[in-house]
Amino acid sequence: MMIKHFSEDWINEWCQLNGWTDLYIERCHYWAFPPGAVMPEPIPTEALKGIKAEKGLCGEERLWSMAAVVVSLMAALLSYCLKSPMPIVVAFAFGAITVGLLEVELT
């Protein structure tokens, strides 16, 4: 499972500012035509890192982060009421998966 780490609007804005055209998104990989090119190229990694640093979390990332917080709070309450550590274990596993999904892999 992969989540989007960049809003399409952010990438479109960068493309317009830098003269790139015809943005194409393929499974969280961003391609466009550089100025004067006849073949699409991946959006440069430095540009994606700059966009991420400037804009922060996108909507999908915020949703996953909030879900992890809510699951953790519910698990804490449920563990206290049931006097069992299992809800905390489930919340830990969900949090670990969420952190893994939020990792941005830019090569």
N, C-alpha and C positions, 0 to 999 in steps of 0.2 A: 504494500500500500504506500502510495506517495501523496504528499500534500503539496499544494502550490505555496511557494515561498515568496512569490512576487505577484503583485496585482498586475493584470494585463494593462491597466491604465498607466501604471508606472513605467512599464517597458515601452508602451506606445509614446509616452511623453519623451523618454530618452531618445527613441528613434527619430521623432520629429525634430528634436533639438540638434541631433547630430547628422541629419540628412539620410538616415537609413529608411528603407521603405518595405512594404509588404511583410509585416511581421507574421511569422508562422510559429505556432507553439506545438511541440511534439513531446508529450509526456514530461512536462516540466523542463524541457529544453527549448530555448528561444533562438529562432533563426530569423534573419532579415537580410535584405540586400543593402550592402554598404554603398556609399555614393559612387556612382560610375561602374558598379559591378554587374556582371551578367549571371552570377550564381549566388545563391544565399549563403551566408556564413553565420556561425554562431555569434550571438551577442558576446562581446569580449568579457572575460571573467572579471577584469578590473572594473568594468562598467557595472556589472551585476553587484559586485561588492560595494561599490559606491552608492548604488541605488538602495541596497539593503541598509547600509549605514545611515543614509539620509532618512529613509521612510520608516524603518523599523518593522514591526510585525504586520503582516497582512491580515485580512479578516479571518481566513481559515486558521491561521496560526493562533490568533486571539481566541477563537472558539475552542480549539484544542487545549489551550492554556487554562481557560476558564473551566472547562470540563474537568481537567485534572485537579484544580483547586476544589471544585464542588464535590467531586468523588472523594477527595481526601477528607474534607470536612464531614461529609456524611459517614464515611468509614470511621472517623474518630468518635462520632456520636454513637454509631451503631456498636462499635467495640465496647464503649463504656456501658451501654444499656445491656448488651448480651454478655458482658464480661468474657469476651473472647477476642483473641488477637487476629482472627481470620479476616475480618473486614479491612484491617490495616494492611494485611499481607496483599489482599486484592488491590487496594488503593496504591500500594507501593509498586506492584506489577504494572498497573495502568499508568502510573506516573513515569515509570522507566520506559515504557513503550512510547508514551507521549514525548518525552525528551529525545528519544531516538528519532522520532518522526520530525521533530522541530529542527534537527541538525541540518544545516544547509551544506550541501556537498557541491562546492565549486572547484572544478579541476582546472 
